[in-house]
Every structure is written in structure tokens, then in C-alpha cells.
């Protein structure tokens, strides 16, 4: 994925998950679109985003 962060064990970019959430996608719709995705993966993506923002402040 050219150095982009991905969900562990997949090739799903964290950025895609965060963008879909920001656009209003539900956890359920994400898991339907990406069957290997788990609720824990979605929480990990959000945690990663929060930690990244915290480091920039």
C-alpha cells in the first residue's frame, strides 16, 4: 500500500476506514464492505487517528 497504514492482517488502508466513518458509514456497513474487518479493527483505526492528532498538538 505504498507505506500507508493498513489494518493489521489486511490490505485495508486505515485512511479508507476513517474517511468512510467521517462520511457517516456505520460499523456494520464497513464490516459488510470489508468482511475481514472487525469492530476491534475499527476502534484501532480511530485510536490511531486520535493518537496521531495528539502528537501534532
Secondary structure, DSSP 8 states (H G I E B T S, - for coil): -TT--B-TTS--BHHHHHHHHHTT--HHHHHHHSTT--HHHHHHHHHHHHHHHHHH-
